[in-house]
Amino acid sequence: MSNWRSVSPAWDALGRTNALGAVLTRADGELGAWDADEFFATGVADAERFVAGLRALVPTLPHSRVLDFGCGVGRVTRALAEYFGEAVGVDAAASMIERARAFDRAKRCLFVANDSRDLSRFESGTFTAVYSRLVLQHIRPGLVKRYIPELVRLLAPGGGMMFQLPERMSVDLDRGVRVVRRLKRFVPWPAVVQWRRLKCRLSGPSKASQMTMFGMPSRDVLALIADAGGRVLDVRPDNSHGCDRVRGFEYWVTR
């Protein structure tokens, strides 16, 4: 697979049919309808929480430039612009970037479409803060292993980063007949990936079921951070991926 869109072909279509609902799904995991003001208000709350965490963990952090990795339509990017001199949002789906630019009428943010397997378009150490939430869980582990070191590379010395990721997800953990669910636990991981891709292709373009979910053991995440030269400041429990039976975490990192 050469790009993000190969991993989840539906994201660009979702960006054109229901971008807000795709970014923030309903409590049952399906797409919903959002009022734009209410939608972006959730980004304000998330940005406030992120900045508060940075202030507690990296009090000397300069608020010069922040990266929102997997920004979607700029839900959090726009709010981060209130705290940083420059806010940059990057996403693989061109449709999401188009919507983000349209919503940003004040032109306070820079939105970049990037469907590469890396972030080489950005120079190392050029962001004092990096934010990524509800993003890496939709990218297959092979690519996550590339992106986490890339995010650490982009972080300036003394900067702060937070990203969220669940532990490894099993196939359709909460759906289907109980016996079938149990059998799926023994399916080899490559078959899991292929099954999810097949479901994605068979689903309609507006279905949340196309948003495949992945994860990674925390020990592997911590190793990736360390090998890339990052230092973990905190690991906090997080269940925003929506499955109480699978642990998730926020990783707070500096360089």
C-alpha positions, 0 to 999 in steps of 0.5 A: 500500500502506497498511501493512507487512502489505500488503507481506507479508501472510503475516507475521501468519499466520506469527506464528500458525503458526511465529513463532520459525521465521519470525523465524530461518529455517534455513540453507536459508532454510526454516522450522524448529522452535526450542526457546524457550530456544535461540531467545532465547539468540541474541537475547542474543548479538545484543544483546551485539554491538550494545551492544559496537558502541555502546560503541566508536562512541558511548562517551558514549551514555546507556543510557536507552531503546532501540527494536527496530524489527521486533521479532517476538516480542522475541528481541532486545528482551528481551535489550536490556532488560538494558542499557537503562532501557526497551526498546520493540519495534515490529512490524507483525504483531499476532500477533508482538506477542501472542507477544512479550507472552506470552513477556515474563513479567517484563513488562520490555519494551513491545511495540507493534503498528504497521501504519502507513507511519510511526512518528508514534506516537513523538515525535522524539528519544526513543530513545537507541538504535535497533536493526533487523536482518533487518527492512528487507530484507522491506519494499519499497524505497518504504516503506524510504525512509520508515522510514529517515528515521523511525528517524533522527528518533526517535534522540536527539542523541548516540544510536546506531543500527544497521540492516542491509540488503542491496543490491538483490536480483534475482528468485529469485537462487539458485532455478530453471533457470539460463537463467530466472534470467538472464532474470529479471535483465532484468525491470523492478523493478515487475514484480519486486515484483508477481511476489513478491507473487503468489508470496506469495499462492499459497504456504501460510501456513507457507512461508518462501517468502512472506518476500519479499526486497528491498534498496537500493543503499548510496548511496541508503541513505547519502543517506537518512540524510544527508537525515534529519540522521543522521551515519554512523559506520561501514558494515560488510559483512554477509551475514545476508540469506543470499545471498553473491552480493548484498552487505549492510551494517550501517549505524551512525548517530548524530545 
